[in-house]
Amino acid sequence: MKTLNEILEKVKQLPNKRLIAANGVDEHTIEAIYEAKKMGLIDATLVGDSDIINQTCKKLNIDVNNFEVIDIKDEQKAALEAVKIIYEGKGDLLMKGLIGTDKYMRAILNKEYGLVPPKGLLTHITVIETPNYHKLLTVSDVAILPLPDLKQKIAITNLLIKTAKRLEIETPKVAIITAAELVTEAMPSTIDAAIISKMGDRGQIKGGLIEGPLSLDLSIDPESVKIKGMKSEVAGDADCLLFPNIEAGNVFYKTNTKLADAELGAFVAGAKVPCILSSRGDSAKTKMYSIALSALMA
């Protein structure tokens, strides 16, 4: 798949997944879920204050009967109930409604009904469509892990490959991003990148082609590859980018959306099901693509 719309079309052909909205009472959440339901992507359960849900649906001129509604007044209890529904196998993907990210993540990590296996890892995976690149870019982490260590980077690499394969990329090309392509003790991220790259060569990480350390230009720009004489199957044609820290990833993410007219879909990976972590600042398209991407991953 080379565009986000191809993801939408693919999901339309699949059986509907059940989305569970944690405190799904606000206009932004309900409107996005309703549009996704109309498109035939999902069925939905809204967990939250039924009075507010009814008022919101009335304001949006949406028939509340489009959704299953579970009435829970307290937002934290609503989030825990949404997670419990997933835990019991009655839902396929989770979505954040009108609740703080910290409370949403706390519910996902709940010890009794939590969705993360022991010693598991959560990472934010974003699929970006930019007019300045010839295909989709799958990147991580831009929102959760401030400074992933080597073990976490290996786990993220596996999740990036898994995501790219769901996008029907047979052998994803993964670039381990640093500020330079040379290994140096002065820049520990280059050492991690070299280790992960060699693990790919030796078959310890399967399913993709992995190269690192690579600078961003060498990862996505064939002209830079030619000028610098880099020999690599990944360089200049990466499908996936693994960033060394959240600053690098977040700046890349926001530069694409704010300056390069990029669109995206995103989800939290590593839990029992894909978890949508949307914000009020996300466009309607972003929310739609995030729901579709999560449904595809589910």
C-alpha atoms as one frame of an Amber mdcrd trajectory, in Angstrom:
protein
   0.000   0.000   0.000   1.417   3.358  -1.018  -1.328   5.689   0.253  -3.472
   5.977   3.367  -6.609   5.752   1.245  -5.520   2.264   0.203  -5.666   1.317
   3.887  -9.253   2.604   4.062 -10.239   0.614   0.998  -8.587  -2.543   2.313
 -10.344  -2.332   5.681 -13.712  -1.840   3.963 -13.256  -5.304   2.444 -12.624
  -6.948   5.822 -15.184  -8.007   8.455 -15.984  -5.119  10.796 -13.882  -4.862
  13.928 -15.382  -3.761  17.251 -13.960  -0.454  18.510 -14.280   0.319  22.229
 -14.094   4.027  23.118 -12.781   4.844  26.591 -14.980   7.671  27.898 -16.193
   8.260  24.352 -18.520  11.160  25.173 -17.085  14.141  23.275 -17.897  15.507
  19.829 -14.460  14.813  18.327 -14.502  11.143  19.308 -18.132  10.408  18.487
 -17.991  12.175  15.126 -14.827  10.308  14.062 -16.254   6.959  15.157 -19.562
   7.639  13.420 -17.796   8.486  10.142 -15.720   5.300  10.411 -18.885   3.278
  11.030 -20.621   4.896   8.043 -17.684   3.905   5.868 -18.065   0.302   6.985
 -14.764   0.142   8.857 -15.961  -0.698  12.378 -18.769  -1.269  14.839 -18.482
   0.702  18.048 -19.135   0.654  21.780 -19.042   3.973  23.649 -18.200   3.626
  27.337 -19.036   6.746  29.329 -21.813   8.932  30.728 -24.886   8.018  28.654
 -26.538  11.388  29.330 -23.572  13.242  27.839 -23.349  10.750  24.947 -27.032
  11.315  24.132 -26.598  15.095  24.302 -23.523  14.981  22.077 -25.223  12.765
  19.496 -28.233  15.069  19.463 -25.976  18.092  18.917 -24.218  16.316  16.035
 -27.509  15.049  14.602 -26.305  11.459  14.970 -28.627   8.614  15.955 -27.212
   7.241  19.200 -28.511   3.803  18.185 -25.560   3.585  15.802 -23.535   2.633
  18.874 -23.683   0.304  21.820 -23.559   2.542  24.902 -22.326   1.439  28.321
 -23.268   3.990  30.963 -20.431   4.797  33.392 -20.290   8.318  34.816 -16.689
   8.407  36.089 -14.064   8.806  33.335 -11.395   6.642  34.967 -13.904   3.850
  35.641 -15.108   4.201  32.045 -11.554   3.731  30.777 -11.052   0.672  32.999
 -14.336  -0.823  31.786 -13.295  -0.259  28.161 -10.028  -2.076  28.837 -11.883
  -4.887  30.631 -14.110  -5.377  27.571 -10.980  -5.769  25.426  -9.397  -8.073
  28.020 -12.483 -10.321  27.883 -12.192 -10.608  24.102 -15.273  -8.509  23.301
 -13.451  -5.775  21.397 -10.764  -5.534  18.728  -9.346  -2.033  19.178  -9.354
   0.667  21.837  -9.739   4.418  21.346  -9.094   7.311  23.702 -12.106   9.567
  24.251 -12.406  12.574  26.570  -9.807  11.474  29.085  -6.243  12.484  29.847
  -3.512  10.468  28.190  -2.059   9.537  31.592  -5.383   8.045  32.745  -5.862
   6.279  29.408  -2.404   4.722  29.583  -2.929   3.822  33.257  -6.022   1.844
  32.274  -4.131   0.021  29.511  -1.420  -0.900  32.038  -3.892  -1.902  34.775
  -2.583  -4.982  36.613  -5.908  -6.850  36.707  -7.215  -6.201  33.201  -4.133
  -4.675  31.622  -3.461  -5.238  27.959   0.339  -5.364  28.082   2.130  -8.669
  28.715   4.771  -8.897  31.488   7.905  -7.008  30.468   6.020  -5.857  27.375
   6.655  -2.580  25.592   4.306   0.069  24.256   5.406   2.264  21.383   3.675
   4.836  19.196   3.759   3.859  15.511   2.884   6.407  12.845   2.273   5.798
   9.156   2.972   8.989   7.208   1.924   9.905   3.686   3.861  12.916   2.413
   3.831  14.357  -1.107   7.627  14.504  -0.897   8.204  10.738  -0.717   7.214
   8.005  -3.137   5.576   5.694  -0.595   4.299   5.452   2.966   6.758   5.821
   5.841   6.216   3.860   9.037   8.044   5.500  11.947   8.557   5.162  15.714
   8.717   6.395  18.427   7.353   9.946  18.369   5.152  10.097  21.474   5.764
   7.533  24.240   9.372   6.404  24.800  11.711   9.328  25.584  15.006   7.477
  25.161  14.633   3.814  24.143  17.504   1.536  25.107  18.885  -1.195  22.867
  16.392  -3.830  24.043  13.489  -1.427  23.443  14.820  -0.463  20.008  14.928
  -4.141  19.029  11.293  -4.534  20.123  10.292  -1.399  18.187  12.089  -2.695
  15.084  10.026  -5.888  15.225   6.801  -3.880  15.611   7.727  -1.627  12.684
   8.317  -4.679  10.488   5.014  -6.214  11.605   3.146  -2.997  10.767   4.798
  -2.624   7.367   3.947  -6.211   6.486   0.283  -5.479   7.227   0.638  -2.716
   4.654   1.517  -5.515   2.204   5.219  -4.690   2.055   6.778  -8.115   1.612
  10.263  -7.248   2.920  10.202  -3.901   4.748  13.363  -1.805   4.594  14.165
  -0.445   8.055  16.552   2.474   8.584  17.973   2.944  12.090  18.260   6.730
  12.227  21.166   8.624  13.779  22.894  11.912  12.973  25.551  10.157  10.886
  26.272   6.889   9.125  29.564   6.162  10.879  29.809   4.207  14.129  31.372
   6.300  16.875  31.672   5.988  20.641  30.820   9.669  20.925  27.309   8.914
  19.641  25.898   5.822  21.430  22.886   5.660  19.102  25.246   4.689  16.260
  26.444   1.688  18.273  22.863   0.560  18.934  22.104   0.994  15.229  25.076
  -1.116  14.189  24.089  -3.895  16.606  20.476  -3.956  15.372  21.635  -3.919
  11.754  23.976  -6.855  12.352  21.194  -8.725  14.196  19.131  -8.344  11.030
  21.985  -9.700   8.923  22.315 -12.726  11.219  18.575 -13.490  11.241  18.067
 -12.531  14.893  15.494  -9.996  13.712  13.427 -11.502  10.924  11.184 -10.282
   8.149  12.927  -7.138   6.975  16.118  -5.566   5.655  17.762  -3.473   8.370
  20.464  -0.837   7.915  22.106   1.431  10.446  23.416   3.746  11.466  21.894
   5.901   8.722  21.353   9.638   8.614  17.891  10.770   7.556  19.061  11.950
   4.132  20.712   8.610   3.389  17.549   6.808   4.466  15.122   8.511   2.097
  17.039  10.482  -0.561  18.606   8.521  -3.484  20.630  11.573  -4.550  22.347
  11.742  -1.151  23.070   8.032  -1.387  24.674   8.539  -4.798  26.755  11.518
  -3.675  28.024   9.780  -0.528  28.630   6.460  -2.294  26.584   4.430   0.164
  26.003   0.784  -0.827  22.818  -0.520   0.783  19.480  -2.058  -0.162  17.779
   0.204   2.398  19.476   3.560   1.784  17.359   5.998  -0.218  14.309   3.729
  -0.184  13.399   3.063   3.456   9.895   1.907   4.410  10.460   2.272   8.171
  12.407   4.719  10.317  13.469   3.986  13.898  14.433   7.175  15.728  17.080
   7.311  18.480  14.925   9.369  20.843  11.564  11.073  21.171  12.952  14.511
  20.261  14.120  13.333  16.846  10.921  11.394  16.179   8.550  14.101  17.374
  10.276  16.846  15.374  10.158  14.661  12.234   6.452  13.940  12.823   5.506
  17.597  13.322   7.704  18.874  10.506   5.890  16.553   8.114   2.405  17.530
   9.282   2.982  21.272   9.714   5.375  22.072   6.864   5.093  19.261   4.330
   1.292  18.791   4.051   1.600  15.197   5.233  -1.304  13.087   6.468  -0.987
  10.198   8.854  -2.537   7.416  10.850  -1.160   6.291  14.195  -1.677   3.835
  17.020  -0.033   2.504  20.165   1.480  -0.909  19.464   2.580  -3.604  21.871
  -0.710  -4.087  23.716  -3.190  -6.930  23.241  -4.976  -4.784  20.644  -4.101
  -1.576  18.762  -4.833   1.478  20.927  -5.722   4.780  19.271  -4.219   7.766
  21.071  -5.907  10.697  19.360  -5.932  14.328  20.453  -8.280  17.239  19.840
  -5.634  18.738  17.580  -5.797  15.820  15.164  -7.614  16.436  11.906 -10.727
  14.449  11.021  -8.665  12.672   8.369  -5.977  11.727  10.890  -8.576  10.206
  13.200 -10.158   8.315  10.328  -6.818   6.989   9.095  -5.848   6.056  12.671
  -9.052   4.055  13.108  -8.542   2.353   9.731  -4.890   1.550  10.453  -5.807
   0.129  13.860  -8.592  -1.957  12.346  -6.109  -3.302   9.783  -3.618  -4.164
  12.522  -6.348  -5.827  14.594
